[in-house]
Structure formats: C-alpha cells, structure tokens
C-alpha cells in the first residue's frame, strides 16, 4: 500500500490565531474547523501572541513545512492587530502601513509557500472597541494602544492585496467588515458600508459598544462569538464540498473501517 499523508490547513498569525484553538465561551474555532476537515486535512496552529508581520517574517521559513514532510493545501494568514498599534505605544509593536503590506506580500510570495501552491486565506484584522480597550490598557498603566481608524487602514490594505492577487489563489476573509457590519446594524448607525465613506462604531467619540463587547473579550481579542463569525466566513470560502456529512467519507485519506486494509 502506498504511503499516504494528510494535507495541512495551516494557520499563521498573532494572538487571534494562537487563541483560536482554545475553548472560549463554550466554543472553539480550531475544534470546529478540525471537525469540518477531519480525516482529510490536519489543522495546524502557528499562532504567535504579540507578533507583528516583522516578527513573523524573521522566522517565516520555520513556520512552513518542507514539502517532503507535509503538503500545505490551505494557508490562513491573520496579522495586523499588533502592526496597527500606535507608533507611540510602549510595546514597540507598530509596523508602518507600507511595511505591513510589503511583509504580507512577502509571505504570499515566499518560496516556501509557492512550492506548496496553497489556497491562501488572507484575513483582515478585526476592529477594536476603543472604550473597552482603553480601560484594559489603563490597567497596565498605558494609554490607549490602538485606534479604530488605524485598524481600518490595515484591514483595507489586506482587502487591496487580496483583490490584486486573487488570480494567484489568494482569497479575502473580511473579518473586520463582518464584525463592523453587525455592530452597525445592531446600533442603528447609518452607513455607506461597504463602499464609499465608512461610518465606524467602536470609537471613543461614538461611545462604548455592547455588540463589540460581545464579540471582543477585552476590546481587542475575539470571544467565542467572534471566532464563530470567523469560522462562518472560512466555511463559506471552503464551500459545500467541505462538510462533515457522510458524503465526504469517500474523500477521506484512509477508507472507512469496513474497507480498511488489515495485517491479518
């Protein structure tokens, strides 16, 4: 019998990815994704809390497996929440917008990625809730570390990259827009979203936002509800052929037990 192996659904990112496999409010993004692709793909989490795209580029070769070891069928990239820190933030995580874009472009076109030719899911960083985040930053004797308008610019850079490279297996996962749309709809805020001038909530001048509090545990990181929104977006992109139904059993790497090879 020929040696078979599982392809990978590889996730690389900051704390949003590191936390994706945890149980949050009774929900785990990583567990539901693993169930969706069970017996067909291995879900691999390479989330690195606190990392920006500069950190990631310094070790990127170590994050992508050699093709002789594993095949990457899907690569999900989620960075930006740390890159978009304010320049004066004492954590020194800020990466200028142009450099952020170039780093993401380098990841997409990296030789270690190209050799796998995966479908690349490029995720926009989620919005923040400034009032909530500021209260958390103040607990650390810090001023507000991020602004909604800044995060929006980094999310737009991801959208532009996805549009430019859509013919190279790059697909947009617009988490920022999905969360913002829900927050706007539930706060009766008029908006021209998604085209034209975007009217945002979650800013200090708009005040605290309960919808965003339900989606962001500390004004920055995703709750279980936020991760469920991310999963729904990813599932839509993967399509109906990626379901956990009995029909997918024909696509398993190894057959059902009734048809499985034996040594006796």
Buried (B, 14 or more C-beta within 10 A) or exposed (E): EEEEEBBBBBBBBBBBBBBBBBEBEEBBBBBBBBEBBEBBBBBBBBBBEEBBBBBBBEEBEEBBBEEEEBBBBBBBBBBBBBBBBBEEBEEEBBBEBEBBBBBBBBBBEBEBBEEBEBBBBBBBBBBBBBBBBBBBBEEEEEEBBBBBEBBBBBBBBBBEBBEEBEEEBBBBBBBBBBBBBBBBEBBEBEBEBEEEEBBBBBBBEBEBBEBBBBBBBBBBBBBBBBBBBBBEBBBEBBEEEBEEEEEBEEEEEEEEEEEEEEEE
